[in-house]
Amino acid sequence: MIKDFDYNDLYNAYLKAKNSRKNKQEVYLFDQNREERLKNMFLELKSRKYKHSLYKKIIIFDSKKRLIYSPSFRDHIIHHLLYAKIYNLIDSSFLDCSFACRKWYGSHKAINYLRDLILKNTDSNEKLYYLKLDFSKYFFSINHKILKDKLSEVIKNEELLYIISIIIDSYKSSQIYDDLLGDWDFYLNEENKWIPIWSIISQLFANFFLDDFDKFIRFWLKLDFVRYMDDILILWNKKSLSEAKDVLFKLAWKNKLILNPKKVSFNIVWDWINFVWYKIWNNKIYVWKSTKNKTNKFLDVLNWLDINKFDENDLKKINSSLQSRFWVFSHSSFWVNYFKNRGNIDFIRGANANNGSNAGVFTMNLNRTSTNQNRNVGFRLVE
C-alpha cells in the first residue's frame, strides 16, 4: 500500500525536477520564492485545488519530426512527485519481456532478450516465424478513461489517484492526426485522448497502458514475445501467429488503439529482424546502417577538434556523447570491427583522458601529429 505524500516527498521531487532543468530561467524564477511556492503547491494538492497549466510545444528532429510537449517547471515537480511514488508499484507489474522507460530495461537489454528467445526456439522442429506489430500514432491514441481505469486497478491511494487524474486531464486532445486516422470513428469521435511524448510520467503511463497486452500474449496465447513501448515482436509457428494476429487486432480495438496494417511484419526468422535500432540475422546482432553513418560523421568531426580549446564542461559533454555511441555498438556482435576499420582512430588500452584521469578500458587517440599534447578522449564500458 502506497502512503500519502508529505512535504519531504514534494521537496525531493523539486530537487529532481531542478536537476533535470539546470540553467533554465523558469527554475531561477521559481527559486526566488521557493519555500513559499512549494508550501502553496503542497496545500493545493492536499486540498485538491491544484490546477495544471498548459504545455509548451517543441518541435525536434532526430530520425523524424517529433512534437514534444514540455510542462511548466511547477507542473514538472508534480510529475516527479507522482513518478517517485508510483514507479516501483507500476514497475513490479511488468513482465520481464517489457522494455522501455524502465530501470535496467532499455533497448540494449531488449535486443539481447530477443536474440536469446530466438536461440531458445530454434531448437524446435517447426520453422520459426515472427510477427511484428506497431500501433499507429500510439501516444496520440491513448484513451484517458481507459488509462485511468487501468491505473486505478493497481493504485488504491486516493491522493495519488487525484494527482493522476489532474495530470491525465491536462493532456488536451490533439487533432493533428484526425485526417490520417479518420477512418476509425472511435479515434475521431473521442475528445479525451493523447498523452505527450517524452514527459517522465507520460512515458510510464504509455508503457503501462499495454501491460495487459503483455499478460494476454503470455498467459492466454502462451507465446514468447518482446515489447519495447508500442513495438511488439512475437515468435512461434506460422499458424499460431496467424491466429494471434487476428485476436490482437480485436484486443487493440477494445482498447481504442489502432494497429497499423502497413507496419505488421510476418516473416520467417531466417530473414533480417529489425528491432530497437538493431537488426538480428543468423543469431548475430548488427547496428543499423544509419547509426553507423551518424557515428562516423560524429567521429570525423571529433577527429579534427582541438580538444585543448575546450573547458572541462565541454569535454564532459563530448566524452558523454562519445561513450553513448560506443555503448550502442558494444551490444552488437562485431562492434570492435566497426572502429578498427577506421584508419584514423587508434584504440589504446589503459590510456588517460585529457585531464590525466583514468579513461577506462579504451581511449580514442585524437593526436594527428607528433606532439606531447594529450588529446585522448576516454570511455568506459560498464555492465
N, C-alpha and C positions, 0 to 999 in steps of 0.2 A: 504494500500500500504506500503510495507516494504521499508525503506530508505536505501541508500547506507551505507556501513560500514565506520567507521572512525578509527583513531588511538586508541581512547579510547576503542572501541569495541575489537580491536586486543589485547590491553593490558589486558583487563578484561578476554579475552579468555586465555591469557598466565597465569594469576593467577589461573584460573580454572584448566588448564592443569597441572600446577605445583602442585596444591593441590592434584590432583589425582595420582601424581607420586612422592610422598615425598621420600627423601633419595635415589634418583636414580642418578647414576653418570652422565647420559646424561643431567639431569637438572642442575647439578653442572657445567658442562662444558658450557652449554648454558648461564648460568648466568655470566660467566667470561666476556662476552661481550654482555650482554643482550640488552642494548639500541640500539647498532649498528645492532644486528641481527634482532630485531623487526622492526627497521626502514627499513632494506633491504627487509624483508618479506612484509611489507606494500607496498613498491614501486613495488615489483614484482607482487603482487596481483593487484594493481591498473593498472599496465601496461600490465597485463595479460601475464607475463613471468614466473610465478611460476611453478616449477617442483616438482611434488610429488615423494618422494623416495620410495624404496621397503619396504615391511613389514617384520617384524621379526616373524618367525614361532615358535609357542609354543605349546607343547602337554600337556594337562592336563587330569586328570581322576577324574570325580565325580561319576555320575551314569553310565557313559560310557566314552570311549576315545573321546576327542574333540580336534579339531585343532583350535587354536586361532592365529590370525594374528595381531600383535601389530605394529602400526605406529611409526615412529620416533617421538621424542618429538616435533620437529619443525612442523611436519605434524599434530601431536596431537593438537597443538594450533589452526591450521586452522580448524580442525574438531569441536573444541569447538566454534570457531568463527561462523561457519555456523549453528551449533546447536542452539546457543543463538539467532541468527537472524530469524530462520525459525520455531522453535519449536511451538510457540504459534499459528502461522498460520496453520501449519500441524495438530496440536492437535485439533484445532477448527473444522476441517473437519471430525474428527472421530465421530462415533455414540457412544451412551452410553453403547453399548454391546461389544465394542472393548477394549481389555485389553492388558497389557504387555508394558513395557518401556514407560509408561505414568505416570505423577504425579497423585497420588491417584487412579490409576487404575492398581493395582497389582494383584497377584494371590489370595490374601485373599478376595478382593472385587469381583473377578471373580467367586469364588466358592459360595459366598453368593448370587450373582446375579443369578447364575444358580439355586440355591435352590428356590429363590423367583419365578423364571419362572416356575419351576415345580409345586409349590403351586398354582400359578395363573391358570395353565392349567389343573390341576387335577379335577377342578370343572366341566369340560366338560363331556358330556355323552359318548364320544368316548374314547376308550383306547388310552393312551398317549404313543407314541414311541419317540425314539431319534435316530438321525443319526449323527455319529461322523466321521469327515473327518480329514485326516492328509496328508500333502504333503511329497513326497519323497525328501530328501536332499534339503529342501526348500531354505536355504541360498545359496547353490551351484547352484541352478537352476534359480535364479532371472536374468532376461534378462536386460542388460544395456540400450538398446534403449527404451524398454517399460517403464522402471523405469524413464528415463529422460523425456519421453513424459508425463507420469502421473504427475511428479513434475512440469513440465512447465505449466500444466493446472491450477495449484494453485499459483505458484510463478512466478511473472512477472518481478522481478528486474533482470536486465541483469548482474550486478556484481555478484549476488548470484548464478545465473544460471551458470556463468563461474566457480565459485568455486565448485558447484555441479558437473559440468562436469569433472573437473580435479580429483576430489575425486573418482567419479564412474569409470573413465578411469584408475585410479591407481589400481583397482581391476583386476589383471591379471587372466585370466581364468584358473581354476584348472581342471585337467583331472583325478583326483584321483578316481572319481566315474563313469568314462566313461564305464568301464566294467559292473558295476552294472546297469546303466541306458542306456545301449547301444541299447536297443530295441526301444527307442524313437529317431527318426532321428533328430528332431528339437533340442534335447539336445546335441546329439553327434556332429552335424554339426555347432553348434553355438559357436563361439570363445568368444564373449563378454557376458559372464555370470559369476555369482558368486559375492557375497559380503561377507566380513569376519564376523564371529560371534564375538559378544561382544564388537565391537567398538561402541562408543557412537553414532556416526552418522549413522552407518550401521544398528543399531537396529531400529532407527527411520525410515530409508528407508524401511526396511523389513516390519515393521508394516504398513506403508502407502501403500505398494505395493498391499495389499489385501483390501484396503479401498473400492474399487469399488465392491468387492465381498460382503462386508457388506451391501452396499446400494442396490445391486441387490437382496439379500436374503430378506431384509426388505421391500423394496418398490415395487419390481416386483413379487417375490414369496409370499410376505406377511406372512412370517413365523417368529416365535420367535426363537432366537438363541443367542449364546455367542461365542466370538472368543478370544483366547489367542494366539497371534502371528499367527502361522500357524495351530493351533488346533481349529477346528470349531465343535460346537455341536448344532444341530437344533432339536427343539421339534415340534411335531404335530402328526396327524394321519398317519397310515401306508401307505395309498395310496398317500397322498400328499408328504410324504418324499421319497417314491419310485420314483415319478416323478421328484422331486427336485434333487435327486441324479444324474440322467442322465443329467439334464441341467447343473449342477455344474461341472460335468466331462468335458463337452464341453467348459464351460467358462474357466476352468483351462487350457485346451488345447490351447484356444485362447491366453492366457497369457503365453504360453510356460512353464507351470508348470505341474507337474505330481502328480496326486492324487494316493496315494498308495492303491491299492485294498485290500491288506492284512491287512491294518490298518483301513479300513472302518468298523465301528460298526453300526449295525442296530438292535436294540432290544427294547423291551417294558420297560417302565420306572420302572416297579416293580423290575427289575434286578439292580445289582450294577452299578453305573455310575462312572467311573474313569475320573477325570479331574483335571489338575494342582496340582498334588501331594496330592490330597484329593480324597475321594470317597463318594458318596451320596447313601443312602439307607433308604427308609421309611421316607424321608424328614429330615434325620439327616446327619450331616457331620462328617466323620471319617478321621483320618490321616492314610496315607499308613503305612503298617506294617514295611516296610523298613525304613521309617522315625522314627518310634518308636524305632526300634532296634539301629539305629545310635545314637539317643538321649540317650538311655540307656547306650550305651558304653561311650558316652561323659560324662555322669553323674557319671558313675563308676570310670572313671579316675579322674574326678574333686573331687570326694569324698575323694580321698587319697592324694590330693595335699596339701602341706604345704603352705598355702596362704601367710604366713608371710615372705616367702623367695622370693617373687616376688616384683618387683618395681611397681610404680604407673602405668606406661605404660602397663606392662604385665597384671596387674589387670583390666585395662580398656578393653584390648583385650578379656580377659576371660569373663568379665561381658557382653561385647557386644555380644560375641558368645552365651552366656547363654540366654540373652534376645531374640536374634533372634530365638532360638529354642522354647522358651516359647511362643513367638509371633505366631509361626506356629501353635502350639497346641491350643492357645487361640481362634482360629477361628473354632475349631471343637466343636461338641455338648457335648462331655464328657471330656473336656481337664483336669479338675481338677482330675478326676479319674485316669488318666494316671500316675500322680505323687503321688497321695495318696497311690497307690498300691506299691510304692517303700518304703520298711520298713526302709531304711537307710537315708531317707530325711524328714526333718520337714519343714513345712511352718509356718513362724512366722509373724504375721501381725504387720506392723509398726516398724520392727526392723531396725537396722543400718548396713551399709556396713562396710568393714574393716577399712576404713579411718574415720569412725564416721559420715559420711554424710548420709542424708536421703536416704534409699534404695528404697523407693516407697511403693507400696501396699503390696508386699510379699518379704520375704528374705528366701533363702535356707540355712539352718544351716549345716555347714560343720564340726562342732565340734564333734570329735569322742570320746573324753574323757572329764572328768570333769576338766575344766580349765577356767581361767579368760581371756584367749586369745579369741578375736572375729574373727572367720573365716567365717563370713557370707558373702555371695555374693548376692547382692540385684538386683532386676529387677523391672521395672515399665511398666505397660500396659497403653498405651495412645491411645485414639480413634483418 
